Amino acid sequence: MERTPVQSSNISSIGFDRGSSTLEVQFLNGSIYQYFGVPESVFDGLMNAPSKGTFLDRFVKKAGYSFVRIA
C-alpha cells in the first residue's frame, strides 16, 4: 500500500485502501500496522488532524477496529 509521509512526533507515514477500507500506519520506530473496516471519513480526519497521534489513539485504536502488525 502506498503511504504518504506525515509530520508527527510518532507517525512516519499513513496510507489508506478505499477498496478494502484498510488504514495503514507506519510509526517512526519502523513498525507498521493495518487497521480494518476504517471509514474514509476517519482517514480524512486523521490526515487533517493537528495531532495525528492523538487522533489515531482516540478515533482508531480506542474505536476498536481490528488490526494486525505487519512489520
Secondary structure, 3 states (H helix, E strand, C coil): CCCEECCCCCEEEEEEECCCCEEEEEECCCCEEEEECCCHHHHHHHHHCCCHHHHHHHHHHCCCCCEEECC
